[in-house]
Amino acid sequence: MLPFLRSDLVELAAYKPELGVYKASPVSDVPTQSDKLDTNESPYDLPIELKEKLVWTYKELIETNRYPDGGHILLRQSISEYVNESGLLSSNVFVSNNISVGNGSDELIRSILIATCLGGNGSVLVAQPTFSMYGILAQALGIPVVTVPRNSDSFEINLEAASEAIKNTQKQPIRTVFVVHPNSPTGNPLTAPELEWLRSLPENILVVIDEAYFEFSQTTLADELSQHPNWVILRTFSKGFRLAAMRVGYSIAHPEVIAILEKVRLPYNLPSFSIAAALIAIQNRSLLLESVSQILDERSKLIKTLSQYPELQVSESAANFIFLRLKAKDDGQINNSLKYLHKQLKDSGTLIRLTGGGLRITVGSPSENARTLDRFEVAFKNLEL
Ligand SMILES: *Cc1c(COP(=O)(O)O)cnc(C)c1O
């Protein structure tokens, strides 16, 4: 190993994206065929009329020799209006100063870690299984990650273990708690006891509530933010808004938290093209979000059909993916069978995610979902449990 590199980074298991999938392959050996149901994107591209608006904006309004608007003035304004009108908010009114925009919410996660834990200032708490980027980004910054388990049926966080972990002031106290609402990969929204626990956390701990799937779940804690200056909500344009290619995420929080996130991020973190795309998406949100109800109908169909396999434990989901576990007794056998199913589906043309002791399958278009079910049936025939 090169002696100037941090030795802990050699062991770090980074996030490994599958090969990019293009509609038509620009280079010969990039796959174009698979149903890509492993990263919870929307199955629907931006409608062509919105792509045309974006092209027009690019041609007429963006000067490529100029830096982007590093303060995201219009975008933050526009996002705050979208958050306010989500219909669930009784009294809160958010303004630009409550919003910080990131190059995907991944960047915001990193900014939060820099702002709270970096330099020996603290560690983070996550309940496994959950979104892998919290742990990966923390480790890359040399920040300790404390994990607690979830109940294996309801996937509720083991709150006793979580409270214990916080009390046990390790070398570095827990400074940030990450939860996803609803959780990935398991699909469950936060329960009343989990919410009570989050509300009870002291003000010297930052609570990050990742609402990446808000457009599907329609559950948000935005209404409670004003009572909790130690809470941050994360959202993204990568899922319901169909803009994963553009890398736009945002956080909603107390202005003092936002001011720090603005300080630690890169000055021009979002390309002008991405800013323009997010603005167009918000302006045309009713058109874009029409796809949500169809995805939810398709989700019910997938859950219903897969629940008929006696060997599968299929969870309810509040997001655009479903999560399956196998009911076999012995762990080794479960792992082998999951790997087998994952590979069979991949070889037959459907990419899904093997994670958290189960399989996570993104809800795709109706034809993709029909193929998923067919391919599952074939794979299952050859599986011995
Ligand atoms: C998909 C996802 C995100 C989105 O990340 P981006 O960087 O905005 O694409 C964030 N959090 C969770 C839990 C997710 O599943």
The ligand as an SDF file (V2000), in Angstrom:
LIG
                    3D

 15 15  0  0  0  0  0  0  0  0999 V2000
  -32.0720    7.0900   -2.5810 C   0  0  0  0  0  0  0  0  0  0  0  0
  -31.8240    7.5930   -1.2260 C   0  0  0  0  0  0  0  0  0  0  0  0
  -31.2650    8.8440   -1.0420 C   0  0  0  0  0  0  0  0  0  0  0  0
  -31.0020    9.7180   -2.2240 C   0  0  0  0  0  0  0  0  0  0  0  0
  -29.7250   10.0250   -2.4040 O   0  0  0  0  0  0  0  0  0  0  0  0
  -29.3370   11.0850   -3.5330 P   0  0  0  0  0  0  0  0  0  0  0  0
  -27.9140   11.2990   -3.2160 O   0  0  0  0  0  0  0  0  0  0  0  0
  -30.1840   12.2980   -3.3090 O   0  0  0  0  0  0  0  0  0  0  0  0
  -29.6070   10.4500   -4.8570 O   0  0  0  0  0  0  0  0  0  0  0  0
  -31.0600    9.2970    0.2520 C   0  0  0  0  0  0  0  0  0  0  0  0
  -31.4090    8.5430    1.3060 N   0  0  0  0  0  0  0  0  0  0  0  0
  -31.9760    7.3440    1.1510 C   0  0  0  0  0  0  0  0  0  0  0  0
  -32.3990    6.5670    2.3260 C   0  0  0  0  0  0  0  0  0  0  0  0
  -32.1890    6.8290   -0.1200 C   0  0  0  0  0  0  0  0  0  0  0  0
  -32.7310    5.6290   -0.2730 O   0  0  0  0  0  0  0  0  0  0  0  0
  1  2  1  0
  2  3  1  0
  2 14  2  0
  3  4  1  0
  3 10  2  0
  4  5  1  0
  5  6  1  0
  6  7  2  0
  6  8  1  0
  6  9  1  0
 10 11  1  0
 11 12  2  0
 12 13  1  0
 12 14  1  0
 14 15  1  0
M  END
$$$$
